[in-house]
Amino acid sequence: MAREVTARLIRTRVPKSPTAAVLVLHGGGARRKGMRVSPNQLSVLRMIPIAERLARAGEGKIAVYRLLNSARGWDTSHTPVEDVRWALEQMRAELPPDTPVGLVGHSLGGRAALLAAGEDGVESVVALAPWVEVQDGNVDGAGREVLIVHGTADRIADPRRSAAVADRLRRTAKVAYVRVVGGKHAMLSRHETFSSLATQFMLSTLLDNRPEDPDDILSRARTASGVDV
């Protein structure tokens, strides 16, 4: 009998009484259908520093989780969005009632985050270098705040597509789009820009005592070196 492939939820930090939560989503393509996600694959590892940064910045107020998908890539018979829904159910079972949730995803994880924006409890989404289809922008994101950050030198996920998704998503959600000049898909050369924007946006949209308004974050990004909003 074939081994069952299931999603796994990793608790980066879950305070005793969090006021908000963030679910971090990895990317990663597949060479064949049904490939199992390895905790050590690069697409998973590159999101660990972001999850840990969110946990530190949350100062005991934000529960941070990472999701390992059921399988690598985007299997249309069971997409990463279904794994996100499963993870949200698991989180709701152990968090205080009505805890607001943010989604932070990279590449295919960014696509999953955008498509799951309308799920119950989700208040904000950050999609980093998302691999998307233009029609993904048709999701109903009413009441949500969304930030898409994409490098201009990305040759794997087309930034023109994510910009088109942002335009469509603005019909229902509050959306900001940041172009990181020279940024590539792996986010290595401009990692601080990607990571800091994701962290600051999550803090500002999820906490009652917002340290900074989202619009102020993006206004400051406008004047940052190498960043075009």
C-alpha positions in Angstrom: 0.0 0.0 0.0 1.3 3.4 -0.9 2.3 5.7 2.0 -0.2 8.3 2.7 1.1 11.8 2.1 -0.3 14.4 4.6 0.4 18.0 5.5 2.4 18.8 8.6 2.0 21.8 10.9 5.2 23.0 12.6 5.0 25.3 15.6 7.7 27.9 15.5 6.5 29.7 18.6 3.1 29.5 20.2 2.8 31.8 23.3 0.4 30.9 26.1 -2.1 33.7 25.3 -1.4 35.0 21.7 -3.5 37.8 20.3 -2.8 36.9 16.7 -1.2 34.1 14.6 0.7 33.8 11.4 1.0 30.8 9.1 4.1 30.7 6.9 3.9 28.8 3.6 6.7 27.5 1.5 7.0 27.1 -2.3 8.8 24.5 -4.3 8.0 22.7 -7.6 7.9 19.0 -8.2 9.7 16.8 -10.7 7.0 14.2 -10.5 3.5 13.9 -9.1 3.1 13.1 -5.4 6.7 14.0 -4.4 6.8 14.3 -0.6 7.9 17.6 0.9 11.2 17.4 2.7 11.8 19.6 5.8 15.3 20.1 4.4 14.5 21.3 0.8 15.6 24.8 0.0 12.1 26.1 -0.6 11.2 25.1 3.0 14.5 26.2 4.6 14.3 29.7 3.1 11.1 30.4 5.0 12.5 29.4 8.5 14.3 32.8 9.0 11.1 34.7 8.2 9.1 32.6 10.6 11.6 33.1 13.3 11.8 36.8 12.7 8.0 37.0 13.0 8.1 35.1 16.2 10.8 37.5 17.7 9.0 40.6 16.5 5.7 39.4 17.9 7.2 39.6 21.4 4.9 36.9 22.8 1.8 38.2 21.1 1.9 36.3 17.9 1.8 32.5 17.4 3.8 31.5 14.4 3.4 28.3 12.5 4.9 26.8 9.4 3.1 24.5 7.0 4.7 21.6 5.2 2.4 20.8 2.3 1.1 17.3 1.5 3.2 17.2 -1.7 5.6 19.3 -3.6 4.4 21.5 -6.4 0.8 22.3 -7.3 -1.2 19.1 -7.5 -4.6 20.0 -8.9 -6.2 17.0 -7.2 -5.1 18.3 -3.8 -3.7 21.9 -4.0 -1.7 23.7 -1.3 -4.8 25.7 -0.6 -6.5 22.7 0.8 -3.5 22.2 3.1 -3.8 25.8 4.2 -7.5 25.2 5.1 -6.4 22.1 7.1 -3.7 24.0 8.9 -6.2 26.8 9.8 -8.5 24.3 11.4 -5.6 22.9 13.5 -4.6 26.3 14.6 -8.2 27.3 15.5 -8.4 24.3 17.7 -5.6 25.5 19.9 -5.8 29.3 19.7 -8.1 31.6 21.6 -11.5 32.1 19.8 -11.5 34.6 17.0 -7.7 34.9 16.8 -6.9 37.0 13.7 -4.6 35.1 11.3 -2.1 36.3 8.7 -0.7 34.2 5.8 2.9 34.7 4.6 3.9 32.6 1.5 6.7 32.4 -1.0 6.3 31.3 -4.7 3.6 28.7 -4.8 3.1 29.4 -1.1 2.4 33.0 -2.1 -0.3 31.7 -4.5 -1.8 29.5 -1.8 -1.9 32.5 0.6 -3.7 34.7 -1.9 -6.2 32.1 -2.8 -6.9 31.4 0.9 -7.3 35.1 1.7 -11.1 34.7 2.0 -10.9 31.9 4.6 -12.5 32.5 8.0 -10.2 34.3 10.4 -7.7 35.4 7.8 -7.2 39.2 8.0 -4.0 39.8 6.1 -1.8 38.2 3.5 1.8 38.7 2.3 2.8 37.0 -1.0 6.5 37.0 -1.7 7.6 36.4 -5.3 4.3 34.6 -5.9 3.9 32.1 -8.7 0.4 32.9 -9.9 -2.1 32.8 -12.7 -3.9 36.1 -13.6 -7.3 34.7 -12.6 -6.1 34.1 -9.1 -6.9 37.8 -8.5 -10.6 37.0 -8.8 -10.7 35.6 -5.2 -13.0 37.5 -2.9 -10.7 39.3 -0.4 -13.3 41.5 1.1 -12.0 43.2 4.3 -8.5 41.8 3.9 -5.2 43.6 3.6 -2.8 42.2 1.1 0.9 42.9 0.3 2.6 41.5 -2.7 6.4 41.8 -2.9 8.1 40.8 -6.2 11.6 41.2 -7.5 12.0 42.8 -10.9 14.7 40.2 -11.9 12.5 37.1 -11.1 12.8 34.7 -14.0 10.8 31.9 -12.3 7.6 33.7 -11.3 6.6 36.4 -13.7 6.2 39.7 -11.8 3.8 40.9 -14.5 1.4 38.2 -13.5 1.5 39.1 -9.9 0.9 42.8 -10.8 -2.1 41.7 -12.8 -3.4 39.7 -9.8 -2.9 42.7 -7.6 -5.0 44.9 -10.0 -7.9 42.3 -10.0 -7.7 41.7 -6.2 -8.1 45.5 -5.6 -11.8 45.1 -6.5 -12.4 43.5 -3.1 -9.3 43.9 -0.9 -6.9 46.6 0.1 -3.8 45.7 -1.9 -0.3 47.1 -1.9 2.3 46.0 -4.5 6.1 46.4 -4.0 8.7 45.9 -6.7 12.1 45.1 -5.4 14.6 46.3 -8.0 17.0 43.5 -8.9 15.3 41.0 -6.6 15.3 37.4 -7.8 13.0 34.5 -7.0 15.0 33.0 -4.2 15.1 36.4 -2.4 18.8 35.9 -1.5 20.3 39.2 -2.6 17.5 41.3 -1.2 16.4 39.0 1.6 16.3 41.8 4.2 13.9 43.8 2.1 11.5 40.8 1.6 11.7 39.7 5.2 11.4 43.1 6.8 8.4 44.1 4.7 6.6 40.8 5.5 7.3 41.1 9.2 6.3 44.8 9.5 3.1 44.3 7.5 2.0 41.3 9.6 2.6 43.2 12.8 0.8 46.3 11.6 -2.3 44.4 10.3 -2.7 41.9 13.1 -2.0 43.6 16.4 -4.4 45.9 18.2 -1.6 48.2 19.2 -0.2 48.5 15.8 3.4 49.6 15.9 3.0 51.2 12.5 0.3 51.8 10.0 0.6 49.6 6.8 0.4 52.8 4.7 3.4 54.2 6.6 5.4 51.1 6.0 4.8 51.3 2.3 5.4 55.0 2.2 8.8 54.4 3.8 9.5 51.6 1.3 9.0 54.1 -1.4 12.0 56.0 -0.4 14.2 52.9 0.4 17.1 52.2 -1.8 16.2 49.8 -4.6 12.5 49.5 -3.8 9.8 50.7 -6.1 6.2 50.8 -4.8 
